[in-house]
Amino acid sequence: MLEVDRRQVMAYRVAAHGLHRTESDPAELAVFDLGVQDNQRDSVALALAARLRGEVTAESFVDDPRFVLAWTHRGAPHVHRAGELAEVVRALIPLSEADAMARMTWQRKQVTAAGMPATEALFTAARAIREVVTEPMTKGAVSAAVTKIIPAGLSFWCRGCQATHILEQLMRVAAPHAGVRLVAGAAPATLAPIEGRGRMVTSPDVPAATRVVAAYLALHGPATTAEAAGFAGTTKTVVAGMWPDDLAEVRVDGRAAFLPASRLPLLENPPEPAPARLLPPWDPFLQARDRESLVPDKAARKEVWKILGNPGVMLADGEVAGTWRTKSSGKRLDFTLSPFWTLPPPIRASLEAEAERAAATRGFPDVRITWGS
C-alpha cells in the first residue's frame, strides 16, 4: 500500500485542481467535473484566473453558453458545464429517505414538523417550482407563488420580509429537480427554466451519484467516506452505497484514505506546487472536507473558514499561507494580504502580481496592496 505524507497530498491537489495554469479553456478545467461554487461576487472568475493562462474577465462564464449556474451540491450555487447538468441533477436524487432528510441540512427539523417524508417534501416542492417557473423570475416572486400551492408545513413566516416563504433549503434542493437554474450575474437572485428541460426524474441514479463521489476523490483525494459525504451533504452510510469500485487505498500519515486508481501515478510523483496563487472565498481547492489537512493550525483555520464573510486565501508553495481581502475605492481595488508566517521576498512579489491579476479580472485598473500582520 502506498504511503504518503500531507505535503505530498497538497502537491497532488494543487496539480489536480489545475493551479499550474496549463489550460487556456475553462471547459477543460477538472474543477468543473464537480462544479465551481459561486457564493460571492466574481468568485468564479477569480477561481478561473488562478487556473487559466491568459486574460480572464468577470464575464468569462456569465456569457459562455457552455456553462450554467444552478443550486446543486448541498443546495449551494455552482457553475457546471451545461452539457453535464442533467447528470448532476440525477446524481442529486436521494437514494433513500435518510438521504433525502440529510440533504435538508439545517432545516431538517422544519421538514420533519411538516408531517411528510423528506422525499415527498422534496418532489412536492419541485413540482410546484416547475409549475411556477416558466420564464425568468426573481427568487422572491418564485417563493411567493410556490408558497400558495404547497402544503403549509413546507413554508414559514419571515418577519424580515413580512411574508410567507417556502423553506429556503427545501427550495434550493428542489429547484434543480424542477428543471430550474439560476441566471448568472443577476441581482437579485433570478430563476429560469433550464433550456430544453425534459420530464422530472424521481428515480435514484446510483451510477450518476457514484461519478460525483469519484470526482470528489480525484480532486480532493486521498479522502474518506466521511469527507465525501460532507461534500455531498449526506451521510457516510449513504455514500457507502455510491462508493466507486476502481479505487486505490493509500495511507496518509498513517490514516487510510482513497482515490481513483488512475490517479496513483500523479499522487506518487506530483509536480512541485505552483509558487503563488490567490484563491477566492469558497474556491474549489478549499472545498475539501479535511480542513485539518488543508490548514493544520487551528487558529489559522478559524481565519480561513468564518461563520460569515470568508476571506480569500494565499497559496504559496502548496500551502495555505495566509488570507486576503479587498475593498474598492472608485477605480482602485485595495488588497490587504495577511500571511500566517513570514514569506520570502520572491513569494511576496509573486502574490502581489497575483493581486494585480485578480484586480484586472474584476475590471479595476488601479491596485493598492497592503501587507497585514
DRENDO-1510 file (C-alpha; in Angstrom, 1 decimal, always signed):
<recs>
REC; n; res; u; v; w
REC; 1; MET; +0.0; +0.0; +0.0 .
REC; 2; LEU; +1.3; +3.4; -1.0 .
REC; 3; GLU; +2.2; +5.7; +2.0 .
REC; 4; VAL; +2.3; +9.4; +1.5 .
REC; 5; ASP; +2.6; +12.5; +3.8 .
REC; 6; ARG; +0.4; +15.6; +3.9 .
REC; 7; ARG; +2.9; +17.6; +1.9 .
REC; 8; GLN; +2.7; +15.2; -1.0 .
REC; 9; VAL; -1.1; +15.2; -0.9 .
REC; 10; MET; -1.1; +19.0; -1.1 .
REC; 11; ALA; +1.2; +18.9; -4.1 .
REC; 12; TYR; -1.1; +16.4; -5.7 .
REC; 13; ARG; -4.2; +18.5; -5.1 .
REC; 14; VAL; -2.5; +21.7; -6.5 .
REC; 15; ALA; -1.9; +19.7; -9.7 .
REC; 16; ALA; -5.3; +18.1; -9.8 .
REC; 17; HIS; -7.0; +21.5; -9.4 .
REC; 18; GLY; -5.2; +22.9; -12.4 .
REC; 19; LEU; -3.3; +25.5; -10.3 .
REC; 20; HIS; -0.2; +25.2; -12.5 .
REC; 21; ARG; -2.1; +27.1; -15.2 .
REC; 22; THR; -1.6; +24.7; -18.0 .
REC; 23; GLU; -5.1; +25.2; -19.5 .
REC; 24; SER; -6.5; +28.2; -21.5 .
REC; 25; ASP; -10.0; +26.9; -22.0 .
REC; 26; PRO; -12.2; +26.9; -18.8 .
REC; 27; ALA; -14.3; +24.0; -20.1 .
REC; 28; GLU; -11.1; +21.8; -19.8 .
REC; 29; LEU; -10.6; +22.5; -16.1 .
REC; 30; ALA; -11.0; +19.5; -13.9 .
REC; 31; VAL; -12.7; +21.6; -11.2 .
REC; 32; PHE; -15.8; +21.7; -13.4 .
REC; 33; ASP; -16.1; +17.9; -13.0 .
REC; 34; LEU; -17.7; +18.8; -9.7 .
REC; 35; GLY; -18.7; +22.4; -10.4 .
REC; 36; VAL; -17.4; +25.7; -9.1 .
REC; 37; GLN; -19.3; +27.2; -6.2 .
REC; 38; ASP; -20.5; +30.8; -6.8 .
REC; 39; ASN; -21.1; +32.3; -3.4 .
REC; 40; GLN; -19.7; +35.8; -3.7 .
REC; 41; ARG; -19.3; +38.4; -6.4 .
REC; 42; ASP; -16.7; +37.4; -9.1 .
REC; 43; SER; -15.7; +34.3; -7.1 .
REC; 44; VAL; -15.9; +32.0; -10.1 .
REC; 45; ALA; -13.9; +34.4; -12.3 .
REC; 46; LEU; -11.2; +34.7; -9.7 .
REC; 47; ALA; -11.1; +30.9; -9.4 .
REC; 48; LEU; -10.6; +30.7; -13.1 .
REC; 49; ALA; -7.9; +33.4; -13.0 .
REC; 50; ALA; -6.0; +31.3; -10.6 .
REC; 51; ARG; -6.1; +28.4; -13.1 .
REC; 52; LEU; -6.1; +29.7; -16.6 .
REC; 53; ARG; -3.4; +31.1; -18.8 .
REC; 54; GLY; -4.1; +34.5; -20.3 .
REC; 55; GLU; -6.6; +37.1; -19.5 .
REC; 56; VAL; -9.7; +36.2; -17.5 .
REC; 57; THR; -12.7; +38.6; -17.1 .
REC; 58; ALA; -15.6; +38.6; -14.7 .
REC; 59; GLU; -17.8; +37.7; -17.7 .
REC; 60; SER; -15.7; +34.6; -18.5 .
REC; 61; PHE; -18.6; +32.2; -17.7 .
REC; 62; VAL; -21.6; +34.6; -17.4 .
REC; 63; ASP; -21.8; +34.9; -21.2 .
REC; 64; ASP; -20.5; +31.5; -22.1 .
REC; 65; PRO; -23.3; +29.2; -23.2 .
REC; 66; ARG; -21.1; +26.2; -22.3 .
REC; 67; PHE; -21.8; +26.9; -18.6 .
REC; 68; VAL; -24.9; +27.0; -16.4 .
REC; 69; LEU; -25.4; +28.1; -12.8 .
REC; 70; ALA; -27.7; +26.1; -10.5 .
REC; 71; TRP; -28.3; +25.2; -6.9 .
REC; 72; THR; -26.7; +21.7; -6.8 .
REC; 73; HIS; -24.4; +20.2; -4.2 .
REC; 74; ARG; -25.7; +20.9; -0.7 .
REC; 75; GLY; -28.1; +23.4; -2.2 .
REC; 76; ALA; -25.2; +25.8; -2.9 .
REC; 77; PRO; -25.0; +27.7; -6.3 .
REC; 78; HIS; -22.4; +26.0; -8.6 .
REC; 79; VAL; -21.4; +26.7; -12.2 .
REC; 80; HIS; -21.4; +23.5; -14.2 .
REC; 81; ARG; -20.7; +22.6; -17.8 .
REC; 82; ALA; -24.1; +22.9; -19.4 .
REC; 83; GLY; -24.0; +19.6; -21.1 .
REC; 84; GLU; -23.4; +17.8; -17.8 .
REC; 85; LEU; -26.1; +19.5; -15.7 .
REC; 86; ALA; -28.7; +16.8; -16.4 .
REC; 87; GLU; -26.4; +14.1; -15.0 .
REC; 88; VAL; -25.5; +16.3; -12.0 .
REC; 89; VAL; -29.2; +16.6; -11.2 .
REC; 90; ARG; -29.7; +12.9; -11.5 .
REC; 91; ALA; -26.9; +12.4; -9.0 .
REC; 92; LEU; -28.7; +14.6; -6.5 .
REC; 93; ILE; -31.9; +12.4; -6.4 .
REC; 94; PRO; -31.9; +10.9; -2.9 .
REC; 95; LEU; -31.1; +7.2; -2.7 .
REC; 96; SER; -33.2; +6.8; +0.4 .
REC; 97; GLU; -35.4; +8.6; +2.8 .
REC; 98; ALA; -32.4; +9.1; +5.1 .
REC; 99; ASP; -30.5; +10.6; +2.2 .
REC; 100; ALA; -33.4; +13.0; +1.4 .
REC; 101; MET; -33.6; +14.1; +5.0 .
REC; 102; ALA; -29.8; +14.6; +5.3 .
REC; 103; ARG; -29.9; +16.9; +2.3 .
REC; 104; MET; -32.3; +19.2; +4.2 .
REC; 105; THR; -29.3; +20.0; +6.4 .
REC; 106; TRP; -30.1; +23.0; +8.7 .
REC; 107; GLN; -33.9; +22.7; +8.1 .
REC; 108; ARG; -34.4; +19.0; +8.9 .
REC; 109; LYS; -36.5; +19.9; +12.0 .
REC; 110; GLN; -38.9; +22.0; +9.9 .
REC; 111; VAL; -39.3; +19.3; +7.3 .
REC; 112; THR; -39.9; +16.7; +10.0 .
REC; 113; ALA; -42.5; +19.0; +11.6 .
REC; 114; ALA; -44.3; +19.3; +8.2 .
REC; 115; GLY; -45.5; +15.7; +8.8 .
REC; 116; MET; -44.4; +14.2; +5.4 .
REC; 117; PRO; -41.4; +12.2; +4.4 .
REC; 118; ALA; -38.5; +14.2; +3.2 .
REC; 119; THR; -38.5; +12.6; -0.2 .
REC; 120; GLU; -42.2; +13.5; -0.6 .
REC; 121; ALA; -41.5; +17.1; +0.5 .
REC; 122; LEU; -38.6; +17.4; -1.9 .
REC; 123; PHE; -40.6; +16.4; -5.0 .
REC; 124; THR; -43.8; +18.2; -3.9 .
REC; 125; ALA; -41.7; +21.4; -3.8 .
REC; 126; ALA; -40.0; +20.5; -7.1 .
REC; 127; ARG; -43.4; +20.1; -8.9 .
REC; 128; ALA; -44.6; +23.4; -7.5 .
REC; 129; ILE; -41.4; +25.2; -8.6 .
REC; 130; ARG; -41.6; +23.6; -12.0 .
REC; 131; GLU; -45.2; +24.8; -12.4 .
REC; 132; VAL; -44.4; +28.4; -11.4 .
REC; 133; VAL; -41.1; +29.0; -13.2 .
REC; 134; THR; -41.9; +29.1; -16.9 .
REC; 135; GLU; -39.8; +32.3; -17.5 .
REC; 136; PRO; -37.2; +34.2; -15.6 .
REC; 137; MET; -38.5; +35.3; -12.2 .
REC; 138; THR; -36.8; +36.7; -9.1 .
REC; 139; LYS; -36.3; +34.3; -6.2 .
REC; 140; GLY; -38.8; +36.3; -4.1 .
REC; 141; ALA; -41.5; +36.1; -6.8 .
REC; 142; VAL; -41.0; +32.4; -7.1 .
REC; 143; SER; -41.2; +31.9; -3.4 .
REC; 144; ALA; -44.4; +33.9; -3.1 .
REC; 145; ALA; -46.0; +31.9; -5.9 .
REC; 146; VAL; -44.8; +28.5; -4.8 .
REC; 147; THR; -45.9; +29.1; -1.2 .
REC; 148; LYS; -49.5; +29.4; -2.4 .
REC; 149; ILE; -49.6; +25.8; -3.8 .
REC; 150; ILE; -47.5; +23.7; -1.4 .
REC; 151; PRO; -48.6; +22.3; +2.0 .
REC; 152; ALA; -48.4; +24.9; +4.7 .
REC; 153; GLY; -45.8; +23.0; +6.7 .
REC; 154; LEU; -43.3; +23.5; +3.9 .
REC; 155; SER; -43.3; +27.3; +4.4 .
REC; 156; PHE; -42.5; +29.7; +7.2 .
REC; 157; TRP; -43.4; +33.3; +8.2 .
REC; 158; CYS; -40.4; +35.6; +7.6 .
REC; 159; ARG; -40.5; +38.6; +10.0 .
REC; 160; GLY; -37.9; +40.5; +8.0 .
REC; 161; CYS; -39.9; +40.3; +4.8 .
REC; 162; GLN; -43.3; +40.2; +6.4 .
REC; 163; ALA; -44.2; +37.4; +4.1 .
REC; 164; THR; -44.5; +33.6; +4.0 .
REC; 165; HIS; -41.7; +31.8; +2.1 .
REC; 166; ILE; -41.0; +28.2; +1.2 .
REC; 167; LEU; -38.3; +26.7; +3.4 .
REC; 168; GLU; -35.0; +28.0; +2.0 .
REC; 169; GLN; -33.0; +24.8; +1.9 .
REC; 170; LEU; -36.0; +22.9; +0.5 .
REC; 171; MET; -36.3; +25.4; -2.3 .
REC; 172; ARG; -32.6; +25.1; -3.1 .
REC; 173; VAL; -32.5; +21.3; -3.2 .
REC; 174; ALA; -35.8; +21.0; -5.1 .
REC; 175; ALA; -35.1; +23.6; -7.8 .
REC; 176; PRO; -32.7; +21.5; -10.0 .
REC; 177; HIS; -35.2; +18.6; -9.9 .
REC; 178; ALA; -37.8; +21.1; -11.1 .
REC; 179; GLY; -35.7; +21.8; -14.2 .
REC; 180; VAL; -34.8; +25.3; -12.9 .
REC; 181; ARG; -31.5; +27.1; -12.9 .
REC; 182; LEU; -30.1; +30.4; -11.7 .
REC; 183; VAL; -29.5; +33.3; -14.0 .
REC; 184; ALA; -25.7; +34.0; -13.9 .
REC; 185; GLY; -24.9; +37.6; -12.9 .
REC; 186; ALA; -28.4; +38.6; -12.0 .
REC; 187; ALA; -29.2; +40.6; -8.9 .
REC; 188; PRO; -31.5; +39.9; -7.1 .
REC; 189; ALA; -31.2; +36.2; -7.5 .
REC; 190; THR; -33.3; +35.1; -10.5 .
REC; 191; LEU; -34.5; +31.7; -11.5 .
REC; 192; ALA; -35.3; +30.4; -15.0 .
REC; 193; PRO; -36.3; +27.2; -16.7 .
REC; 194; ILE; -33.4; +25.0; -17.9 .
REC; 195; GLU; -33.3; +25.2; -21.6 .
REC; 196; GLY; -34.9; +22.0; -23.1 .
REC; 197; ARG; -35.8; +20.6; -19.8 .
REC; 198; GLY; -37.4; +17.2; -20.0 .
REC; 199; ARG; -39.7; +15.4; -17.6 .
REC; 200; MET; -38.9; +15.4; -13.9 .
REC; 201; VAL; -36.9; +12.3; -12.9 .
REC; 202; THR; -37.5; +10.9; -9.4 .
REC; 203; SER; -35.8; +7.5; -9.5 .
REC; 204; PRO; -32.4; +7.3; -7.9 .
REC; 205; ASP; -29.4; +7.1; -10.3 .
REC; 206; VAL; -26.6; +5.3; -8.4 .
REC; 207; PRO; -24.1; +5.5; -11.3 .
REC; 208; ALA; -24.5; +9.2; -11.6 .
REC; 209; ALA; -24.1; +9.7; -7.8 .
REC; 210; THR; -21.1; +7.4; -7.9 .
REC; 211; ARG; -19.4; +9.6; -10.5 .
REC; 212; VAL; -19.8; +12.6; -8.2 .
REC; 213; VAL; -18.0; +10.8; -5.4 .
REC; 214; ALA; -15.3; +9.7; -7.9 .
REC; 215; ALA; -14.8; +13.3; -9.0 .
REC; 216; TYR; -14.5; +14.4; -5.4 .
REC; 217; LEU; -11.9; +11.7; -4.7 .
REC; 218; ALA; -10.0; +12.7; -7.8 .
REC; 219; LEU; -9.8; +16.4; -6.9 .
REC; 220; HIS; -9.7; +16.2; -3.1 .
REC; 221; GLY; -8.2; +12.7; -2.5 .
REC; 222; PRO; -7.0; +10.7; -0.9 .
REC; 223; ALA; -10.1; +11.0; +1.1 .
REC; 224; THR; -12.5; +9.1; +3.3 .
REC; 225; THR; -16.3; +8.2; +3.1 .
REC; 226; ALA; -17.0; +10.8; +5.8 .
REC; 227; GLU; -15.2; +13.6; +3.7 .
REC; 228; ALA; -17.0; +12.6; +0.5 .
REC; 229; ALA; -20.3; +12.6; +2.5 .
REC; 230; GLY; -19.6; +16.1; +3.8 .
REC; 231; PHE; -19.2; +17.4; +0.3 .
REC; 232; ALA; -22.4; +15.7; -1.0 .
REC; 233; GLY; -24.3; +16.8; +2.0 .
REC; 234; THR; -25.4; +13.4; +3.1 .
REC; 235; THR; -24.3; +10.6; +5.5 .
REC; 236; LYS; -21.4; +8.1; +5.4 .
REC; 237; THR; -23.9; +5.3; +5.1 .
REC; 238; VAL; -25.5; +6.8; +2.0 .
REC; 239; VAL; -22.1; +7.5; +0.4 .
REC; 240; ALA; -21.1; +3.8; +1.0 .
REC; 241; GLY; -23.9; +3.0; -1.4 .
REC; 242; MET; -22.4; +5.2; -4.1 .
REC; 243; TRP; -18.8; +4.3; -3.5 .
REC; 244; PRO; -16.7; +3.7; -6.7 .
REC; 245; ASP; -15.2; +0.3; -7.4 .
REC; 246; ASP; -11.9; +1.4; -9.1 .
REC; 247; LEU; -10.2; +3.0; -6.0 .
REC; 248; ALA; -6.8; +2.6; -4.5 .
REC; 249; GLU; -6.3; +2.6; -0.8 .
REC; 250; VAL; -3.4; +4.6; +0.5 .
REC; 251; ARG; -2.2; +5.8; +3.8 .
REC; 252; VAL; -1.8; +9.5; +4.5 .
REC; 253; ASP; +0.4; +10.0; +7.6 .
REC; 254; GLY; -0.8; +6.6; +8.8 .
REC; 255; ARG; -4.5; +7.3; +8.0 .
REC; 256; ALA; -6.4; +5.1; +5.4 .
REC; 257; ALA; -7.9; +7.1; +2.5 .
REC; 258; PHE; -8.9; +6.5; -1.1 .
REC; 259; LEU; -8.6; +8.0; -4.6 .
REC; 260; PRO; -9.2; +6.7; -8.1 .
REC; 261; ALA; -6.6; +4.1; -9.0 .
REC; 262; SER; -5.9; +6.0; -12.2 .
REC; 263; ARG; -4.6; +9.0; -10.1 .
REC; 264; LEU; -2.0; +7.0; -8.3 .
REC; 265; PRO; +0.9; +8.0; -10.6 .
REC; 266; LEU; +0.2; +11.7; -10.0 .
REC; 267; LEU; +0.0; +11.1; -6.3 .
REC; 268; GLU; +3.2; +9.2; -6.3 .
REC; 269; ASN; +5.1; +11.8; -8.2 .
REC; 270; PRO; +3.3; +15.2; -8.2 .
REC; 271; PRO; +5.0; +18.2; -9.7 .
REC; 272; GLU; +6.3; +20.9; -7.5 .
REC; 273; PRO; +3.4; +23.2; -6.4 .
REC; 274; ALA; +2.9; +26.5; -8.2 .
REC; 275; PRO; +4.8; +29.2; -6.2 .
REC; 276; ALA; +1.9; +31.5; -5.5 .
REC; 277; ARG; -1.8; +31.9; -6.2 .
REC; 278; LEU; -4.7; +34.0; -4.7 .
REC; 279; LEU; -7.8; +31.8; -4.3 .
REC; 280; PRO; -11.2; +33.4; -3.7 .
REC; 281; PRO; -13.5; +32.5; -0.8 .
REC; 282; TRP; -15.1; +29.1; -1.4 .
REC; 283; ASP; -12.6; +28.3; -4.1 .
REC; 284; PRO; -12.8; +24.6; -5.2 .
REC; 285; PHE; -9.4; +23.9; -3.5 .
REC; 286; LEU; -11.0; +24.9; -0.2 .
REC; 287; GLN; -14.0; +22.6; -0.7 .
REC; 288; ALA; -12.1; +19.5; +0.7 .
REC; 289; ARG; -13.7; +18.3; +3.9 .
REC; 290; ASP; -10.4; +17.5; +5.6 .
REC; 291; ARG; -9.8; +21.1; +6.7 .
REC; 292; GLU; -7.2; +20.0; +9.3 .
REC; 293; SER; -5.1; +18.7; +6.5 .
REC; 294; LEU; -5.5; +21.8; +4.4 .
REC; 295; VAL; -4.7; +24.2; +7.3 .
REC; 296; PRO; -3.1; +22.3; +10.2 .
REC; 297; ASP; -3.0; +25.3; +12.5 .
REC; 298; LYS; -6.3; +25.7; +14.4 .
REC; 299; ALA; -6.0; +29.5; +14.7 .
REC; 300; ALA; -5.3; +29.8; +11.0 .
REC; 301; ARG; -8.4; +27.6; +10.2 .
REC; 302; LYS; -10.5; +30.0; +12.1 .
REC; 303; GLU; -9.3; +32.8; +9.9 .
REC; 304; VAL; -9.9; +30.9; +6.7 .
REC; 305; TRP; -13.4; +29.5; +7.5 .
REC; 306; LYS; -15.6; +32.1; +9.2 .
REC; 307; ILE; -19.2; +31.8; +10.2 .
REC; 308; LEU; -19.8; +34.7; +7.9 .
REC; 309; GLY; -17.7; +36.5; +5.4 .
REC; 310; ASN; -14.9; +34.1; +4.5 .
REC; 311; PRO; -11.7; +35.8; +3.1 .
REC; 312; GLY; -9.7; +34.6; +0.1 .
REC; 313; VAL; -6.5; +32.7; +0.8 .
REC; 314; MET; -2.9; +33.0; -0.3 .
REC; 315; LEU; -1.5; +29.7; -1.6 .
REC; 316; ALA; +2.4; +29.6; -1.5 .
REC; 317; ASP; +4.4; +26.5; -2.4 .
REC; 318; GLY; +1.3; +24.3; -1.9 .
REC; 319; GLU; +0.4; +25.7; +1.5 .
REC; 320; VAL; -2.4; +28.0; +2.6 .
REC; 321; ALA; -0.1; +30.7; +3.7 .
REC; 322; GLY; -2.5; +33.5; +4.7 .
REC; 323; THR; -5.7; +35.3; +3.8 .
REC; 324; TRP; -6.6; +38.3; +1.7 .
REC; 325; ARG; -9.4; +40.8; +1.5 .
REC; 326; THR; -10.3; +43.7; -0.8 .
REC; 327; LYS; -12.1; +47.0; -0.7 .
REC; 328; SER; -12.9; +49.0; -3.7 .
REC; 329; SER; -12.5; +52.8; -4.0 .
REC; 330; GLY; -13.6; +54.2; -7.3 .
REC; 331; LYS; -11.4; +52.6; -10.0 .
REC; 332; ARG; -8.9; +51.3; -7.4 .
REC; 333; LEU; -9.0; +47.9; -5.6 .
REC; 334; ASP; -7.2; +47.8; -2.3 .
REC; 335; PHE; -5.8; +44.5; -1.2 .
REC; 336; THR; -4.8; +43.5; +2.3 .
REC; 337; LEU; -2.6; +40.4; +2.3 .
REC; 338; SER; -2.2; +38.8; +5.8 .
REC; 339; PRO; +0.3; +35.9; +5.9 .
REC; 340; PHE; +0.3; +33.3; +8.6 .
REC; 341; TRP; +4.1; +33.3; +8.7 .
REC; 342; THR; +7.0; +35.4; +7.2 .
REC; 343; LEU; +7.1; +34.9; +3.5 .
REC; 344; PRO; +10.3; +35.3; +1.5 .
REC; 345; PRO; +10.5; +38.3; -0.9 .
REC; 346; PRO; +10.1; +36.3; -4.1 .
REC; 347; ILE; +6.9; +34.8; -2.8 .
REC; 348; ARG; +5.6; +38.2; -1.7 .
REC; 349; ALA; +6.4; +39.6; -5.1 .
REC; 350; SER; +4.5; +36.7; -6.8 .
REC; 351; LEU; +1.5; +37.2; -4.6 .
REC; 352; GLU; +1.5; +40.9; -5.4 .
REC; 353; ALA; +1.5; +40.0; -9.1 .
REC; 354; GLU; -1.5; +37.7; -8.4 .
REC; 355; ALA; -3.3; +40.6; -6.7 .
REC; 356; GLU; -2.8; +42.7; -9.8 .
REC; 357; ARG; -4.2; +39.8; -11.9 .
REC; 358; ALA; -7.2; +39.5; -9.7 .
REC; 359; ALA; -7.9; +43.2; -9.9 .
REC; 360; ALA; -7.7; +43.1; -13.7 .
REC; 361; THR; -10.1; +40.2; -13.6 .
REC; 362; ARG; -12.6; +42.3; -11.7 .
REC; 363; GLY; -12.1; +45.2; -14.0 .
REC; 364; PHE; -10.1; +47.5; -11.7 .
REC; 365; PRO; -7.2; +49.4; -13.5 .
REC; 366; ASP; -5.6; +50.5; -10.3 .
REC; 367; VAL; -4.3; +48.4; -7.3 .
REC; 368; ARG; -3.0; +49.2; -3.9 .
REC; 369; ILE; -1.5; +46.4; -1.8 .
REC; 370; THR; -1.0; +46.4; +2.0 .
REC; 371; TRP; +0.6; +43.6; +3.9 .
REC; 372; GLY; -1.1; +42.9; +7.2 .
REC; 373; SER; +0.3; +41.1; +10.2 .
</recs>
